[in-house]
Amino acid sequence: MEDVLSVYKRPYDPETPVVCTGEMPHQLIREVYAPLPMEAGKPKRHDYHYKREGVVNLPAFFEPLAGWRTVMTRKRRTK
């Protein structure tokens, strides 16, 4: 484990970038009712009712030392 963590302690070198990957499924939801507007002394209120619009997969690639990242949206994991 220490060998893996030492990779992140290395100084930034554009010749040998540290690129990380990750992916996460994300549920798409849509509000059924429009949010109630703000009133004096009260924040905008949202209803808890929603409509499920499916799930997408979000693969991400990032280089933490360079401050670079990109995220793609896919309808499913397989090709």
PDB file with one MODEL, atoms N, CA, C and O in Angstrom:
MODEL        1
ATOM      1  N   MET A   1       0.828  -1.199   0.000  1.00  0.00           N
ATOM      2  CA  MET A   1       0.000   0.000   0.000  1.00  0.00           C
ATOM      3  C   MET A   1       0.867   1.256   0.000  1.00  0.00           C
ATOM      4  O   MET A   1       0.545   2.244  -0.661  1.00  0.00           O
ATOM      5  N   GLU A   2       1.975   1.208   0.751  1.00  0.00           N
ATOM      6  CA  GLU A   2       2.857   2.373   0.809  1.00  0.00           C
ATOM      7  C   GLU A   2       3.453   2.681  -0.563  1.00  0.00           C
ATOM      8  O   GLU A   2       3.677   3.845  -0.897  1.00  0.00           O
ATOM      9  N   ASP A   3       3.714   1.629  -1.367  1.00  0.00           N
ATOM     10  CA  ASP A   3       4.262   1.850  -2.707  1.00  0.00           C
ATOM     11  C   ASP A   3       3.274   2.609  -3.587  1.00  0.00           C
ATOM     12  O   ASP A   3       3.661   3.476  -4.371  1.00  0.00           O
ATOM     13  N   VAL A   4       2.006   2.275  -3.449  1.00  0.00           N
ATOM     14  CA  VAL A   4       0.979   2.961  -4.239  1.00  0.00           C
ATOM     15  C   VAL A   4       0.849   4.412  -3.798  1.00  0.00           C
ATOM     16  O   VAL A   4       0.766   5.309  -4.638  1.00  0.00           O
ATOM     17  N   LEU A   5       0.830   4.651  -2.500  1.00  0.00           N
ATOM     18  CA  LEU A   5       0.675   6.017  -1.997  1.00  0.00           C
ATOM     19  C   LEU A   5       1.884   6.890  -2.314  1.00  0.00           C
ATOM     20  O   LEU A   5       1.747   8.106  -2.450  1.00  0.00           O
ATOM     21  N   SER A   6       3.061   6.290  -2.434  1.00  0.00           N
ATOM     22  CA  SER A   6       4.251   7.093  -2.750  1.00  0.00           C
ATOM     23  C   SER A   6       4.177   7.681  -4.161  1.00  0.00           C
ATOM     24  O   SER A   6       4.850   8.671  -4.450  1.00  0.00           O
ATOM     25  N   VAL A   7       3.373   7.086  -5.040  1.00  0.00           N
ATOM     26  CA  VAL A   7       3.208   7.634  -6.395  1.00  0.00           C
ATOM     27  C   VAL A   7       2.632   9.042  -6.334  1.00  0.00           C
ATOM     28  O   VAL A   7       3.016   9.901  -7.127  1.00  0.00           O
ATOM     29  N   TYR A   8       1.720   9.288  -5.406  1.00  0.00           N
ATOM     30  CA  TYR A   8       1.082  10.601  -5.303  1.00  0.00           C
ATOM     31  C   TYR A   8       1.983  11.645  -4.651  1.00  0.00           C
ATOM     32  O   TYR A   8       1.687  12.838  -4.722  1.00  0.00           O
ATOM     33  N   LYS A   9       3.070  11.225  -4.020  1.00  0.00           N
ATOM     34  CA  LYS A   9       4.006  12.170  -3.408  1.00  0.00           C
ATOM     35  C   LYS A   9       5.061  12.659  -4.399  1.00  0.00           C
ATOM     36  O   LYS A   9       5.795  13.605  -4.110  1.00  0.00           O
ATOM     37  N   ARG A  10       5.138  12.028  -5.546  1.00  0.00           N
ATOM     38  CA  ARG A  10       6.129  12.434  -6.543  1.00  0.00           C
ATOM     39  C   ARG A  10       5.834  13.844  -7.051  1.00  0.00           C
ATOM     40  O   ARG A  10       4.671  14.234  -7.146  1.00  0.00           O
ATOM     41  N   PRO A  11       6.875  14.611  -7.378  1.00  0.00           N
ATOM     42  CA  PRO A  11       6.634  15.933  -7.973  1.00  0.00           C
ATOM     43  C   PRO A  11       6.078  15.776  -9.385  1.00  0.00           C
ATOM     44  O   PRO A  11       6.246  14.738 -10.025  1.00  0.00           O
ATOM     45  N   TYR A  12       5.421  16.817  -9.850  1.00  0.00           N
ATOM     46  CA  TYR A  12       4.811  16.778 -11.183  1.00  0.00           C
ATOM     47  C   TYR A  12       5.879  16.698 -12.262  1.00  0.00           C
ATOM     48  O   TYR A  12       6.829  17.480 -12.271  1.00  0.00           O
ATOM     49  N   ASP A  13       5.712  15.744 -13.171  1.00  0.00           N
ATOM     50  CA  ASP A  13       6.607  15.582 -14.311  1.00  0.00           C
ATOM     51  C   ASP A  13       5.748  15.293 -15.535  1.00  0.00           C
ATOM     52  O   ASP A  13       5.116  14.239 -15.594  1.00  0.00           O
ATOM     53  N   PRO A  14       5.704  16.204 -16.525  1.00  0.00           N
ATOM     54  CA  PRO A  14       4.853  15.979 -17.696  1.00  0.00           C
ATOM     55  C   PRO A  14       5.275  14.767 -18.530  1.00  0.00           C
ATOM     56  O   PRO A  14       4.474  14.252 -19.310  1.00  0.00           O
ATOM     57  N   GLU A  15       6.515  14.306 -18.379  1.00  0.00           N
ATOM     58  CA  GLU A  15       6.975  13.132 -19.127  1.00  0.00           C
ATOM     59  C   GLU A  15       6.408  11.830 -18.558  1.00  0.00           C
ATOM     60  O   GLU A  15       6.232  10.861 -19.296  1.00  0.00           O
ATOM     61  N   THR A  16       6.125  11.798 -17.266  1.00  0.00           N
ATOM     62  CA  THR A  16       5.542  10.605 -16.624  1.00  0.00           C
ATOM     63  C   THR A  16       4.333  11.038 -15.793  1.00  0.00           C
ATOM     64  O   THR A  16       4.435  11.147 -14.571  1.00  0.00           O
ATOM     65  N   PRO A  17       3.203  11.282 -16.432  1.00  0.00           N
ATOM     66  CA  PRO A  17       2.024  11.754 -15.700  1.00  0.00           C
ATOM     67  C   PRO A  17       1.406  10.650 -14.840  1.00  0.00           C
ATOM     68  O   PRO A  17       1.510   9.464 -15.155  1.00  0.00           O
ATOM     69  N   VAL A  18       0.769  11.063 -13.759  1.00  0.00           N
ATOM     70  CA  VAL A  18       0.010  10.156 -12.896  1.00  0.00           C
ATOM     71  C   VAL A  18      -1.456  10.336 -13.278  1.00  0.00           C
ATOM     72  O   VAL A  18      -2.085  11.325 -12.901  1.00  0.00           O
ATOM     73  N   VAL A  19      -1.996   9.379 -14.023  1.00  0.00           N
ATOM     74  CA  VAL A  19      -3.380   9.454 -14.486  1.00  0.00           C
ATOM     75  C   VAL A  19      -4.214   8.461 -13.690  1.00  0.00           C
ATOM     76  O   VAL A  19      -3.859   7.287 -13.589  1.00  0.00           O
ATOM     77  N   CYS A  20      -5.311   8.926 -13.130  1.00  0.00           N
ATOM     78  CA  CYS A  20      -6.206   8.093 -12.330  1.00  0.00           C
ATOM     79  C   CYS A  20      -7.512   7.890 -13.092  1.00  0.00           C
ATOM     80  O   CYS A  20      -7.905   8.721 -13.911  1.00  0.00           O
ATOM     81  N   THR A  21      -8.171   6.783 -12.812  1.00  0.00           N
ATOM     82  CA  THR A  21      -9.460   6.509 -13.445  1.00  0.00           C
ATOM     83  C   THR A  21     -10.474   6.111 -12.389  1.00  0.00           C
ATOM     84  O   THR A  21     -10.118   5.635 -11.310  1.00  0.00           O
ATOM     85  N   GLY A  22     -11.712   6.307 -12.709  1.00  0.00           N
ATOM     86  CA  GLY A  22     -12.798   5.889 -11.833  1.00  0.00           C
ATOM     87  C   GLY A  22     -14.101   5.941 -12.600  1.00  0.00           C
ATOM     88  O   GLY A  22     -14.209   6.620 -13.621  1.00  0.00           O
ATOM     89  N   GLU A  23     -15.091   5.218 -12.101  1.00  0.00           N
ATOM     90  CA  GLU A  23     -16.402   5.279 -12.730  1.00  0.00           C
ATOM     91  C   GLU A  23     -17.475   5.113 -11.671  1.00  0.00           C
ATOM     92  O   GLU A  23     -17.259   4.497 -10.627  1.00  0.00           O
ATOM     93  N   MET A  24     -18.641   5.681 -11.968  1.00  0.00           N
ATOM     94  CA  MET A  24     -19.723   5.659 -10.999  1.00  0.00           C
ATOM     95  C   MET A  24     -21.056   5.666 -11.727  1.00  0.00           C
ATOM     96  O   MET A  24     -21.264   6.480 -12.627  1.00  0.00           O
ATOM     97  N   PRO A  25     -21.972   4.762 -11.348  1.00  0.00           N
ATOM     98  CA  PRO A  25     -23.320   4.868 -11.907  1.00  0.00           C
ATOM     99  C   PRO A  25     -24.057   6.023 -11.239  1.00  0.00           C
ATOM    100  O   PRO A  25     -23.877   6.272 -10.047  1.00  0.00           O
ATOM    101  N   HIS A  26     -24.876   6.719 -11.996  1.00  0.00           N
ATOM    102  CA  HIS A  26     -25.587   7.885 -11.465  1.00  0.00           C
ATOM    103  C   HIS A  26     -27.042   7.824 -11.908  1.00  0.00           C
ATOM    104  O   HIS A  26     -27.330   7.646 -13.092  1.00  0.00           O
ATOM    105  N   GLN A  27     -27.957   7.973 -10.957  1.00  0.00           N
ATOM    106  CA  GLN A  27     -29.386   7.933 -11.266  1.00  0.00           C
ATOM    107  C   GLN A  27     -29.850   9.292 -11.773  1.00  0.00           C
ATOM    108  O   GLN A  27     -29.567  10.324 -11.164  1.00  0.00           O
ATOM    109  N   LEU A  28     -30.566   9.282 -12.892  1.00  0.00           N
ATOM    110  CA  LEU A  28     -31.116  10.513 -13.453  1.00  0.00           C
ATOM    111  C   LEU A  28     -32.537  10.690 -12.937  1.00  0.00           C
ATOM    112  O   LEU A  28     -33.366   9.788 -13.065  1.00  0.00           O
ATOM    113  N   ILE A  29     -32.816  11.843 -12.359  1.00  0.00           N
ATOM    114  CA  ILE A  29     -34.158  12.113 -11.843  1.00  0.00           C
ATOM    115  C   ILE A  29     -34.651  13.451 -12.377  1.00  0.00           C
ATOM    116  O   ILE A  29     -33.862  14.334 -12.712  1.00  0.00           O
ATOM    117  N   ARG A  30     -35.961  13.581 -12.451  1.00  0.00           N
ATOM    118  CA  ARG A  30     -36.588  14.820 -12.910  1.00  0.00           C
ATOM    119  C   ARG A  30     -37.615  15.220 -11.874  1.00  0.00           C
ATOM    120  O   ARG A  30     -38.329  14.369 -11.344  1.00  0.00           O
ATOM    121  N   GLU A  31     -37.696  16.498 -11.581  1.00  0.00           N
ATOM    122  CA  GLU A  31     -38.692  16.981 -10.629  1.00  0.00           C
ATOM    123  C   GLU A  31     -40.080  16.894 -11.246  1.00  0.00           C
ATOM    124  O   GLU A  31     -40.270  17.228 -12.415  1.00  0.00           O
ATOM    125  N   VAL A  32     -41.047  16.444 -10.456  1.00  0.00           N
ATOM    126  CA  VAL A  32     -42.427  16.350 -10.922  1.00  0.00           C
ATOM    127  C   VAL A  32     -43.108  17.708 -10.789  1.00  0.00           C
ATOM    128  O   VAL A  32     -43.863  18.122 -11.669  1.00  0.00           O
ATOM    129  N   TYR A  33     -42.838  18.389  -9.697  1.00  0.00           N
ATOM    130  CA  TYR A  33     -43.421  19.710  -9.448  1.00  0.00           C
ATOM    131  C   TYR A  33     -42.314  20.756  -9.468  1.00  0.00           C
ATOM    132  O   TYR A  33     -41.185  20.478  -9.065  1.00  0.00           O
ATOM    133  N   ALA A  34     -42.631  21.943  -9.929  1.00  0.00           N
ATOM    134  CA  ALA A  34     -41.652  23.035  -9.939  1.00  0.00           C
ATOM    135  C   ALA A  34     -41.350  23.455  -8.501  1.00  0.00           C
ATOM    136  O   ALA A  34     -42.249  23.440  -7.661  1.00  0.00           O
ATOM    137  N   PRO A  35     -40.102  23.828  -8.200  1.00  0.00           N
ATOM    138  CA  PRO A  35     -39.778  24.278  -6.852  1.00  0.00           C
ATOM    139  C   PRO A  35     -40.562  25.534  -6.483  1.00  0.00           C
ATOM    140  O   PRO A  35     -40.845  26.379  -7.331  1.00  0.00           O
ATOM    141  N   LEU A  36     -40.901  25.638  -5.211  1.00  0.00           N
ATOM    142  CA  LEU A  36     -41.602  26.832  -4.734  1.00  0.00           C
ATOM    143  C   LEU A  36     -40.596  27.969  -4.611  1.00  0.00           C
ATOM    144  O   LEU A  36     -39.499  27.751  -4.097  1.00  0.00           O
ATOM    145  N   PRO A  37     -40.928  29.165  -5.063  1.00  0.00           N
ATOM    146  CA  PRO A  37     -39.965  30.267  -5.022  1.00  0.00           C
ATOM    147  C   PRO A  37     -39.671  30.711  -3.587  1.00  0.00           C
ATOM    148  O   PRO A  37     -40.408  30.403  -2.650  1.00  0.00           O
ATOM    149  N   MET A  38     -38.573  31.441  -3.456  1.00  0.00           N
ATOM    150  CA  MET A  38     -38.194  31.958  -2.141  1.00  0.00           C
ATOM    151  C   MET A  38     -39.176  33.027  -1.700  1.00  0.00           C
ATOM    152  O   MET A  38     -39.749  33.756  -2.510  1.00  0.00           O
ATOM    153  N   GLU A  39     -39.349  33.093  -0.402  1.00  0.00           N
ATOM    154  CA  GLU A  39     -40.133  34.164   0.206  1.00  0.00           C
ATOM    155  C   GLU A  39     -39.227  34.868   1.203  1.00  0.00           C
ATOM    156  O   GLU A  39     -38.132  34.391   1.501  1.00  0.00           O
ATOM    157  N   ALA A  40     -39.675  35.980   1.706  1.00  0.00           N
ATOM    158  CA  ALA A  40     -38.865  36.719   2.675  1.00  0.00           C
ATOM    159  C   ALA A  40     -38.592  35.837   3.892  1.00  0.00           C
ATOM    160  O   ALA A  40     -39.523  35.392   4.563  1.00  0.00           O
ATOM    161  N   GLY A  41     -37.317  35.589   4.172  1.00  0.00           N
ATOM    162  CA  GLY A  41     -36.933  34.793   5.332  1.00  0.00           C
ATOM    163  C   GLY A  41     -37.029  33.289   5.133  1.00  0.00           C
ATOM    164  O   GLY A  41     -36.767  32.538   6.073  1.00  0.00           O
ATOM    165  N   LYS A  42     -37.398  32.817   3.928  1.00  0.00           N
ATOM    166  CA  LYS A  42     -37.517  31.376   3.675  1.00  0.00           C
ATOM    167  C   LYS A  42     -36.745  31.019   2.400  1.00  0.00           C
ATOM    168  O   LYS A  42     -36.823  31.743   1.408  1.00  0.00           O
ATOM    169  N   PRO A  43     -36.003  29.911   2.423  1.00  0.00           N
ATOM    170  CA  PRO A  43     -35.289  29.501   1.206  1.00  0.00           C
ATOM    171  C   PRO A  43     -36.237  28.870   0.193  1.00  0.00           C
ATOM    172  O   PRO A  43     -37.386  28.561   0.510  1.00  0.00           O
ATOM    173  N   LYS A  44     -35.743  28.683  -1.034  1.00  0.00           N
ATOM    174  CA  LYS A  44     -36.527  28.008  -2.064  1.00  0.00           C
ATOM    175  C   LYS A  44     -36.780  26.573  -1.603  1.00  0.00           C
ATOM    176  O   LYS A  44     -35.880  25.922  -1.072  1.00  0.00           O
ATOM    177  N   ARG A  45     -37.994  26.085  -1.806  1.00  0.00           N
ATOM    178  CA  ARG A  45     -38.349  24.750  -1.328  1.00  0.00           C
ATOM    179  C   ARG A  45     -38.579  23.812  -2.507  1.00  0.00           C
ATOM    180  O   ARG A  45     -39.145  24.198  -3.529  1.00  0.00           O
ATOM    181  N   HIS A  46     -38.124  22.560  -2.340  1.00  0.00           N
ATOM    182  CA  HIS A  46     -38.281  21.524  -3.358  1.00  0.00           C
ATOM    183  C   HIS A  46     -39.181  20.425  -2.810  1.00  0.00           C
ATOM    184  O   HIS A  46     -39.100  20.071  -1.634  1.00  0.00           O
ATOM    185  N   ASP A  47     -40.031  19.896  -3.665  1.00  0.00           N
ATOM    186  CA  ASP A  47     -40.878  18.771  -3.288  1.00  0.00           C
ATOM    187  C   ASP A  47     -40.050  17.492  -3.388  1.00  0.00           C
ATOM    188  O   ASP A  47     -39.107  17.430  -4.176  1.00  0.00           O
ATOM    189  N   TYR A  48     -40.385  16.491  -2.613  1.00  0.00           N
ATOM    190  CA  TYR A  48     -39.615  15.257  -2.630  1.00  0.00           C
ATOM    191  C   TYR A  48     -40.081  14.288  -3.715  1.00  0.00           C
ATOM    192  O   TYR A  48     -39.475  13.228  -3.873  1.00  0.00           O
ATOM    193  N   HIS A  49     -41.116  14.606  -4.454  1.00  0.00           N
ATOM    194  CA  HIS A  49     -41.572  13.742  -5.541  1.00  0.00           C
ATOM    195  C   HIS A  49     -40.670  13.935  -6.755  1.00  0.00           C
ATOM    196  O   HIS A  49     -40.314  15.062  -7.100  1.00  0.00           O
ATOM    197  N   TYR A  50     -40.306  12.835  -7.398  1.00  0.00           N
ATOM    198  CA  TYR A  50     -39.482  12.903  -8.594  1.00  0.00           C
ATOM    199  C   TYR A  50     -39.834  11.750  -9.518  1.00  0.00           C
ATOM    200  O   TYR A  50     -40.478  10.783  -9.110  1.00  0.00           O
ATOM    201  N   LYS A  51     -39.401  11.868 -10.774  1.00  0.00           N
ATOM    202  CA  LYS A  51     -39.603  10.808 -11.751  1.00  0.00           C
ATOM    203  C   LYS A  51     -38.238  10.266 -12.134  1.00  0.00           C
ATOM    204  O   LYS A  51     -37.329  11.030 -12.458  1.00  0.00           O
ATOM    205  N   ARG A  52     -38.093   8.959 -12.099  1.00  0.00           N
ATOM    206  CA  ARG A  52     -36.824   8.328 -12.432  1.00  0.00           C
ATOM    207  C   ARG A  52     -36.662   8.290 -13.949  1.00  0.00           C
ATOM    208  O   ARG A  52     -37.556   7.839 -14.666  1.00  0.00           O
ATOM    209  N   GLU A  53     -35.523   8.763 -14.426  1.00  0.00           N
ATOM    210  CA  GLU A  53     -35.260   8.836 -15.863  1.00  0.00           C
ATOM    211  C   GLU A  53     -34.176   7.857 -16.309  1.00  0.00           C
ATOM    212  O   GLU A  53     -33.667   7.975 -17.424  1.00  0.00           O
ATOM    213  N   GLY A  54     -33.816   6.902 -15.470  1.00  0.00           N
ATOM    214  CA  GLY A  54     -32.820   5.897 -15.832  1.00  0.00           C
ATOM    215  C   GLY A  54     -31.507   6.093 -15.104  1.00  0.00           C
ATOM    216  O   GLY A  54     -31.406   6.903 -14.183  1.00  0.00           O
ATOM    217  N   VAL A  55     -30.502   5.341 -15.528  1.00  0.00           N
ATOM    218  CA  VAL A  55     -29.179   5.372 -14.913  1.00  0.00           C
ATOM    219  C   VAL A  55     -28.140   5.510 -16.026  1.00  0.00           C
ATOM    220  O   VAL A  55     -28.272   4.900 -17.087  1.00  0.00           O
ATOM    221  N   VAL A  56     -27.114   6.310 -15.777  1.00  0.00           N
ATOM    222  CA  VAL A  56     -25.995   6.433 -16.712  1.00  0.00           C
ATOM    223  C   VAL A  56     -24.711   6.066 -15.982  1.00  0.00           C
ATOM    224  O   VAL A  56     -24.649   6.110 -14.754  1.00  0.00           O
ATOM    225  N   ASN A  57     -23.702   5.708 -16.736  1.00  0.00           N
ATOM    226  CA  ASN A  57     -22.395   5.399 -16.185  1.00  0.00           C
ATOM    227  C   ASN A  57     -21.473   6.588 -16.455  1.00  0.00           C
ATOM    228  O   ASN A  57     -21.425   7.094 -17.576  1.00  0.00           O
ATOM    229  N   LEU A  58     -20.749   7.030 -15.442  1.00  0.00           N
ATOM    230  CA  LEU A  58     -19.869   8.194 -15.580  1.00  0.00           C
ATOM    231  C   LEU A  58     -18.410   7.779 -15.377  1.00  0.00           C
ATOM    232  O   LEU A  58     -17.921   7.807 -14.247  1.00  0.00           O
ATOM    233  N   PRO A  59     -17.699   7.391 -16.452  1.00  0.00           N
ATOM    234  CA  PRO A  59     -16.270   7.134 -16.300  1.00  0.00           C
ATOM    235  C   PRO A  59     -15.506   8.461 -16.260  1.00  0.00           C
ATOM    236  O   PRO A  59     -15.810   9.388 -17.011  1.00  0.00           O
ATOM    237  N   ALA A  60     -14.518   8.535 -15.378  1.00  0.00           N
ATOM    238  CA  ALA A  60     -13.735   9.762 -15.229  1.00  0.00           C
ATOM    239  C   ALA A  60     -12.246   9.440 -15.320  1.00  0.00           C
ATOM    240  O   ALA A  60     -11.795   8.396 -14.849  1.00  0.00           O
ATOM    241  N   PHE A  61     -11.500  10.339 -15.925  1.00  0.00           N
ATOM    242  CA  PHE A  61     -10.049  10.240 -16.009  1.00  0.00           C
ATOM    243  C   PHE A  61      -9.490  11.568 -15.520  1.00  0.00           C
ATOM    244  O   PHE A  61      -9.940  12.630 -15.950  1.00  0.00           O
ATOM    245  N   PHE A  62      -8.512  11.512 -14.622  1.00  0.00           N
ATOM    246  CA  PHE A  62      -7.971  12.765 -14.105  1.00  0.00           C
ATOM    247  C   PHE A  62      -6.501  12.623 -13.759  1.00  0.00           C
ATOM    248  O   PHE A  62      -6.010  11.538 -13.446  1.00  0.00           O
ATOM    249  N   GLU A  63      -5.818  13.748 -13.826  1.00  0.00           N
ATOM    250  CA  GLU A  63      -4.410  13.852 -13.464  1.00  0.00           C
ATOM    251  C   GLU A  63      -4.327  14.877 -12.334  1.00  0.00           C
ATOM    252  O   GLU A  63      -4.303  16.079 -12.598  1.00  0.00           O
ATOM    253  N   PRO A  64      -4.283  14.417 -11.072  1.00  0.00           N
ATOM    254  CA  PRO A  64      -4.395  15.342  -9.943  1.00  0.00           C
ATOM    255  C   PRO A  64      -3.267  16.368  -9.851  1.00  0.00           C
ATOM    256  O   PRO A  64      -3.510  17.507  -9.453  1.00  0.00           O
ATOM    257  N   LEU A  65      -2.053  15.993 -10.207  1.00  0.00           N
ATOM    258  CA  LEU A  65      -0.940  16.937 -10.081  1.00  0.00           C
ATOM    259  C   LEU A  65      -0.993  18.043 -11.128  1.00  0.00           C
ATOM    260  O   LEU A  65      -0.460  19.129 -10.900  1.00  0.00           O
ATOM    261  N   ALA A  66      -1.623  17.788 -12.265  1.00  0.00           N
ATOM    262  CA  ALA A  66      -1.735  18.801 -13.319  1.00  0.00           C
ATOM    263  C   ALA A  66      -3.050  19.566 -13.238  1.00  0.00           C
ATOM    264  O   ALA A  66      -3.223  20.572 -13.926  1.00  0.00           O
ATOM    265  N   GLY A  67      -3.982  19.100 -12.401  1.00  0.00           N
ATOM    266  CA  GLY A  67      -5.276  19.766 -12.298  1.00  0.00           C
ATOM    267  C   GLY A  67      -6.160  19.520 -13.509  1.00  0.00           C
ATOM    268  O   GLY A  67      -6.970  20.377 -13.866  1.00  0.00           O
ATOM    269  N   TRP A  68      -6.019  18.364 -14.146  1.00  0.00           N
ATOM    270  CA  TRP A  68      -6.762  18.031 -15.361  1.00  0.00           C
ATOM    271  C   TRP A  68      -7.741  16.898 -15.084  1.00  0.00           C
ATOM    272  O   TRP A  68      -7.419  15.961 -14.354  1.00  0.00           O
ATOM    273  N   ARG A  69      -8.949  16.982 -15.671  1.00  0.00           N
ATOM    274  CA  ARG A  69      -9.913  15.888 -15.560  1.00  0.00           C
ATOM    275  C   ARG A  69     -10.872  15.934 -16.734  1.00  0.00           C
ATOM    276  O   ARG A  69     -11.084  16.980 -17.347  1.00  0.00           O
ATOM    277  N   THR A  70     -11.446  14.777 -17.035  1.00  0.00           N
ATOM    278  CA  THR A  70     -12.485  14.679 -18.050  1.00  0.00           C
ATOM    279  C   THR A  70     -13.469  13.595 -17.623  1.00  0.00           C
ATOM    280  O   THR A  70     -13.082  12.563 -17.075  1.00  0.00           O
ATOM    281  N   VAL A  71     -14.734  13.848 -17.882  1.00  0.00           N
ATOM    282  CA  VAL A  71     -15.798  12.905 -17.530  1.00  0.00           C
ATOM    283  C   VAL A  71     -16.636  12.675 -18.774  1.00  0.00           C
ATOM    284  O   VAL A  71     -16.992  13.623 -19.475  1.00  0.00           O
ATOM    285  N   MET A  72     -16.951  11.421 -19.047  1.00  0.00           N
ATOM    286  CA  MET A  72     -17.795  11.069 -20.190  1.00  0.00           C
ATOM    287  C   MET A  72     -19.101  10.487 -19.661  1.00  0.00           C
ATOM    288  O   MET A  72     -19.141   9.959 -18.550  1.00  0.00           O
ATOM    289  N   THR A  73     -20.149  10.581 -20.437  1.00  0.00           N
ATOM    290  CA  THR A  73     -21.439  10.010 -20.060  1.00  0.00           C
ATOM    291  C   THR A  73     -21.768   8.884 -21.020  1.00  0.00           C
ATOM    292  O   THR A  73     -21.716   9.048 -22.239  1.00  0.00           O
ATOM    293  N   ARG A  74     -22.107   7.743 -20.452  1.00  0.00           N
ATOM    294  CA  ARG A  74     -22.496   6.591 -21.265  1.00  0.00           C
ATOM    295  C   ARG A  74     -23.806   6.038 -20.743  1.00  0.00           C
ATOM    296  O   ARG A  74     -24.041   6.022 -19.535  1.00  0.00           O
ATOM    297  N   LYS A  75     -24.671   5.578 -21.661  1.00  0.00           N
ATOM    298  CA  LYS A  75     -25.956   5.023 -21.242  1.00  0.00           C
ATOM    299  C   LYS A  75     -25.804   3.668 -20.579  1.00  0.00           C
ATOM    300  O   LYS A  75     -26.631   3.281 -19.753  1.00  0.00           O
ATOM    301  N   ARG A  76     -24.749   2.941 -20.938  1.00  0.00           N
ATOM    302  CA  ARG A  76     -24.506   1.655 -20.297  1.00  0.00           C
ATOM    303  C   ARG A  76     -23.012   1.379 -20.260  1.00  0.00           C
ATOM    304  O   ARG A  76     -22.229   2.047 -20.936  1.00  0.00           O
ATOM    305  N   ARG A  77     -22.621   0.387 -19.460  1.00  0.00           N
ATOM    306  CA  ARG A  77     -21.212   0.087 -19.270  1.00  0.00           C
ATOM    307  C   ARG A  77     -20.585  -0.628 -20.455  1.00  0.00           C
ATOM    308  O   ARG A  77     -19.428  -0.373 -20.791  1.00  0.00           O
ATOM    309  N   THR A  78     -21.328  -1.513 -21.085  1.00  0.00           N
ATOM    310  CA  THR A  78     -20.772  -2.303 -22.175  1.00  0.00           C
ATOM    311  C   THR A  78     -20.763  -1.511 -23.473  1.00  0.00           C
ATOM    312  O   THR A  78     -21.444  -0.492 -23.588  1.00  0.00           O
ATOM    313  N   LYS A  79     -20.005  -1.971 -24.436  1.00  0.00           N
ATOM    314  CA  LYS A  79     -19.911  -1.265 -25.721  1.00  0.00           C
ATOM    315  C   LYS A  79     -21.073  -1.492 -26.587  1.00  0.00           C
ATOM    316  O   LYS A  79     -21.129  -0.962 -27.696  1.00  0.00           O
TER     317      LYS A  79
ENDMDL
END
